[in-house]
Amino acid sequence: MAEVLRQQYHVSADDFASAGAASAAVKKTLKMLGFSPDFIRRTSIAMYEGEINMVIHGGGGVADAEIAADYVKITLADKGPGIPDIDLAMQEGFSTASDTVRELGFGAGMGLPNIKKQSDDLTLTSELGKGTTLVITIKSEA
């Protein structure tokens, strides 16, 4: 693959029925392009976790995927309330999810730690009242 493929998806707030659609579409593209199962798994987990955070916490947003021969870069941007303490949010088990979200099986506080674990590079920027942007890079073994 000589060129970079770009895909963009809109993620709706509180739409649990469609949550994961963007990461599923990227997963399908990666399979069609012949990436390894491990690379696809890592990318899918990282993107899904970020997408779910946008549904639960970020008021929805935009997910951009940049697919090249040797990496995938995912940018997830929302206009939610922002993260007051990024270091705390990165700790396993920390969650601000509501009881309703927890009853749906989400909000265990593993999203950001899982993204970090699956990615080769993670940049998280957040501004209170303005939103959060995650830039996730996963390198291919190719």
Residue frames relative to the residue before (quaternion, step in Angstrom):
aa qw qx qy qz dx dy dz
M 1.0000 0.0000 0.0000 0.0000 0.00 0.00 0.00
A 0.2070 -0.8292 0.5129 0.0806 3.56 -0.39 1.23
E 0.7619 0.3437 -0.2025 0.5103 3.58 1.03 -0.61
V 0.4952 -0.6234 0.5124 0.3217 3.52 -1.35 0.21
L 0.2370 -0.7578 0.5969 0.1153 3.54 -0.92 1.01
R 0.1128 -0.8014 0.5858 0.0434 3.56 -0.85 0.97
Q 0.0307 -0.7774 0.6282 -0.0089 3.54 -0.99 0.92
Q 0.0974 -0.7920 0.6008 0.0482 3.57 -1.07 0.74
Y 0.0699 -0.7927 0.6055 -0.0105 3.54 -1.02 0.92
H 0.2973 -0.7165 0.5991 0.1983 3.54 -1.15 0.67
V 0.1828 -0.7788 0.5969 0.0606 3.54 -0.88 1.04
S 0.2827 -0.7898 0.5270 0.1363 3.56 -0.68 1.12
A 0.5277 -0.6275 0.4809 0.3106 3.53 -1.14 0.73
D 0.8734 0.1020 -0.0797 0.4695 3.54 -1.15 0.76
D 0.5199 0.6248 -0.4255 0.3978 3.62 1.20 0.35
F 0.1094 -0.8413 0.5286 0.0284 3.55 0.29 1.29
A 0.5823 0.5857 -0.3754 0.4206 3.61 1.16 -0.48
S 0.7570 0.3453 -0.1923 0.5203 3.60 1.07 -0.69
A 0.4216 0.7151 -0.4646 0.3081 3.58 1.28 -0.12
G 0.7660 0.3221 -0.2608 0.4915 3.54 -0.84 0.99
A 0.4691 0.6936 -0.4401 0.3244 3.60 1.23 -0.15
A 0.6567 0.5082 -0.3183 0.4574 3.60 0.94 -0.82
S 0.6858 0.4679 -0.2948 0.4731 3.59 0.85 -0.92
A 0.6196 0.5321 -0.3449 0.4626 3.62 1.07 -0.63
A 0.6501 0.5133 -0.3154 0.4630 3.58 1.01 -0.79
V 0.6485 0.4942 -0.3168 0.4846 3.59 0.98 -0.80
K 0.6138 0.5484 -0.3369 0.4572 3.59 1.00 -0.81
K 0.6526 0.5128 -0.3063 0.4663 3.59 0.92 -0.90
T 0.6501 0.5128 -0.3107 0.4668 3.59 0.96 -0.85
L 0.6580 0.5115 -0.3086 0.4585 3.59 0.92 -0.91
K 0.6305 0.5207 -0.3292 0.4723 3.59 1.03 -0.76
M 0.6618 0.5111 -0.3017 0.4580 3.58 0.92 -0.92
L 0.6955 0.4646 -0.2687 0.4777 3.59 1.08 -0.70
G 0.5230 -0.6970 0.3728 0.3188 3.59 1.29 -0.04
F 0.3138 0.7425 -0.5310 0.2613 3.59 1.09 0.56
S 0.6139 -0.5755 0.3955 0.3682 3.56 -1.20 0.53
P 0.6233 -0.5570 0.3939 0.3822 3.59 -1.15 0.57
D 0.6468 0.5204 -0.3342 0.4463 3.63 0.95 -0.77
F 0.6469 0.5106 -0.3106 0.4737 3.59 0.97 -0.85
I 0.6524 0.5072 -0.3062 0.4726 3.57 0.95 -0.88
R 0.6413 0.5278 -0.3191 0.4564 3.59 0.96 -0.87
R 0.6743 0.4961 -0.2983 0.4585 3.59 0.81 -0.98
T 0.6661 0.5029 -0.2958 0.4647 3.56 0.93 -0.93
S 0.6680 0.5151 -0.2985 0.4465 3.57 0.90 -0.94
I 0.6546 0.5071 -0.3147 0.4640 3.59 0.92 -0.87
A 0.6822 0.4952 -0.2981 0.4477 3.58 0.79 -1.01
M 0.6960 0.4687 -0.2868 0.4622 3.57 0.86 -0.94
Y 0.6388 0.5305 -0.3314 0.4480 3.60 0.94 -0.81
E 0.6522 0.5146 -0.3191 0.4560 3.58 0.88 -0.91
G 0.6724 0.4890 -0.2947 0.4711 3.58 0.94 -0.85
E 0.6374 0.5334 -0.3127 0.4598 3.53 1.04 -0.85
I 0.6536 0.5033 -0.3095 0.4730 3.60 0.95 -0.87
N 0.6236 0.5289 -0.3463 0.4599 3.61 1.00 -0.73
M 0.6411 0.5128 -0.3273 0.4679 3.59 1.04 -0.74
V 0.6407 0.5175 -0.3206 0.4678 3.60 1.03 -0.76
I 0.7392 0.4374 -0.2272 0.4590 3.58 0.84 -1.03
H 0.8454 0.2391 -0.0599 0.4739 3.55 0.67 -1.15
G 0.7696 0.4657 -0.1979 0.3895 3.57 0.95 -0.88
G 0.4852 -0.6734 0.4449 0.3364 3.57 1.20 0.03
G 0.6419 -0.4907 0.3201 0.4946 3.58 1.20 0.49
G 0.0859 0.8054 -0.5843 0.0495 3.54 -1.26 -0.14
V 0.5580 -0.5813 0.4786 0.3488 3.52 -1.28 -0.51
A 0.1489 -0.7617 0.6274 0.0635 3.53 -1.03 0.93
D 0.0728 -0.7868 0.6129 0.0070 3.55 -0.73 1.11
A 0.0957 -0.7774 0.6198 0.0488 3.56 -0.98 0.87
E 0.1103 -0.7549 0.6457 0.0309 3.53 -0.95 1.03
I 0.0671 -0.8237 0.5624 -0.0257 3.55 -0.44 1.27
A 0.0035 0.7795 -0.6241 0.0526 3.54 -0.74 1.17
A 0.7131 -0.4568 0.3095 0.4325 3.58 -1.25 0.15
D 0.8140 0.2786 -0.1173 0.4960 3.58 1.01 -0.76
Y 0.7993 0.1316 -0.1072 0.5764 3.61 1.21 0.18
V 0.1798 -0.6920 0.6711 0.1962 3.49 -1.46 0.10
K 0.0970 -0.7661 0.6333 0.0507 3.54 -0.97 0.90
I 0.1047 -0.7939 0.5989 0.0032 3.53 -0.71 1.17
T 0.0781 -0.7756 0.6258 0.0272 3.55 -0.87 1.00
L 0.0615 -0.7882 0.6122 -0.0170 3.54 -0.71 1.14
A 0.0279 0.8225 -0.5632 0.0738 3.57 -0.51 1.17
D 0.0259 -0.7916 0.6104 -0.0042 3.55 -0.88 0.96
K 0.3532 -0.7033 0.5703 0.2354 3.53 -1.34 0.14
G 0.2606 0.8027 -0.4868 0.2254 3.55 1.13 0.79
P 0.7803 -0.3796 0.2468 0.4315 3.54 -1.29 -0.29
G 0.4819 -0.6502 0.4533 0.3735 3.59 1.20 -0.34
I 0.4276 -0.6816 0.5374 0.2526 3.54 -1.32 0.30
P 0.3702 -0.7716 0.4711 0.2137 3.61 -0.48 1.15
D 0.8030 0.0858 -0.0176 0.5896 3.60 1.01 -0.77
I 0.2628 -0.8090 0.5083 0.1343 3.58 -0.02 1.30
D 0.6321 0.5352 -0.3450 0.4416 3.61 0.92 -0.81
L 0.6615 0.4877 -0.2983 0.4854 3.58 0.96 -0.84
A 0.6569 0.5231 -0.3060 0.4486 3.60 0.95 -0.88
M 0.6603 0.5123 -0.3030 0.4580 3.61 1.14 -0.57
Q 0.5628 0.6065 -0.3899 0.4043 3.61 1.23 -0.18
E 0.5281 -0.6311 0.4720 0.3163 3.55 -0.98 0.91
G 0.8056 0.2873 -0.2292 0.4646 3.54 -0.96 0.94
F 0.5842 0.5562 -0.3987 0.4364 3.61 1.18 -0.28
S 0.1191 0.7968 -0.5816 0.1129 3.58 -0.83 0.97
T 0.2131 -0.7477 0.6143 0.1348 3.51 -1.19 0.67
A 0.3382 0.7655 -0.4857 0.2523 3.59 1.27 0.28
S 0.5086 -0.6474 0.4828 0.2987 3.53 -1.13 0.72
D 0.6615 -0.4865 0.3836 0.4226 3.56 -1.29 0.26
T 0.6200 0.5497 -0.3404 0.4444 3.60 1.02 -0.77
V 0.6615 0.4908 -0.2999 0.4813 3.59 0.94 -0.87
R 0.6444 0.5177 -0.3172 0.4649 3.59 0.99 -0.79
E 0.6319 0.5315 -0.3259 0.4604 3.59 1.05 -0.75
L 0.6490 0.4992 -0.3073 0.4849 3.59 1.19 -0.50
G 0.5899 -0.6068 0.3487 0.4028 3.58 1.30 -0.09
F 0.6084 0.5229 -0.3548 0.4802 3.56 1.27 0.25
G 0.6961 0.5312 -0.3134 0.3675 3.56 -1.30 -0.07
A 0.3692 0.7485 -0.4809 0.2686 3.59 1.11 0.59
G 0.5029 -0.6772 0.4161 0.3397 3.57 1.24 -0.05
M 0.5468 0.6169 -0.3988 0.4018 3.58 1.12 0.60
G 0.4277 0.7490 -0.4354 0.2578 3.60 1.25 -0.20
L 0.7461 0.3889 -0.2328 0.4877 3.59 0.55 -1.11
P 0.6422 0.4998 -0.3506 0.4635 3.66 0.90 -0.68
N 0.6454 0.5082 -0.3256 0.4682 3.62 1.02 -0.72
I 0.6184 0.5301 -0.3449 0.4665 3.58 1.02 -0.76
K 0.6591 0.5110 -0.3064 0.4589 3.58 0.89 -0.94
K 0.6603 0.5253 -0.3000 0.4450 3.58 0.95 -0.92
Q 0.7359 0.4351 -0.2339 0.4631 3.61 0.95 -0.84
S 0.6982 0.4898 -0.2713 0.4462 3.59 1.14 -0.49
D 0.4409 -0.6549 0.5431 0.2860 3.53 -1.31 0.40
D 0.7786 0.0321 -0.0235 0.6263 3.55 1.21 -0.49
L 0.0069 -0.7898 0.6122 -0.0354 3.56 -0.93 0.93
T 0.0214 -0.7627 0.6464 -0.0058 3.52 -0.89 1.03
L 0.0376 -0.7898 0.6119 -0.0184 3.55 -0.76 1.07
T 0.0215 0.7719 -0.6347 0.0294 3.54 -0.79 1.04
S 0.0329 0.8024 -0.5927 0.0611 3.55 -0.96 0.83
E 0.0720 -0.7743 0.6280 0.0298 3.52 -1.08 0.81
L 0.4921 -0.6826 0.4531 0.2943 3.55 -0.71 1.08
G 0.8253 0.1981 -0.1841 0.4958 3.53 -0.92 1.01
K 0.7386 0.4047 -0.2266 0.4892 3.60 1.22 -0.17
G 0.6380 -0.5542 0.3286 0.4218 3.59 1.11 -0.51
T 0.3839 -0.7015 0.5681 0.1943 3.47 -1.46 0.05
T 0.0881 -0.7711 0.6285 0.0521 3.54 -1.13 0.74
L 0.1243 -0.7564 0.6407 0.0446 3.52 -0.97 1.02
V 0.0523 -0.7507 0.6572 0.0429 3.56 -0.99 0.86
I 0.0734 -0.8107 0.5789 -0.0479 3.52 -0.51 1.32
T 0.0420 -0.7856 0.6169 0.0210 3.58 -0.84 0.96
I 0.0575 -0.7691 0.6364 -0.0077 3.51 -0.94 1.02
K 0.2705 -0.7895 0.5357 0.1285 3.55 -0.67 1.14
S 0.3994 -0.7054 0.5400 0.2264 3.51 -1.06 0.85
E 0.5078 -0.6342 0.4892 0.3173 3.55 -1.21 0.51
A 0.5064 0.6903 -0.4048 0.3213 3.59 1.26 -0.27
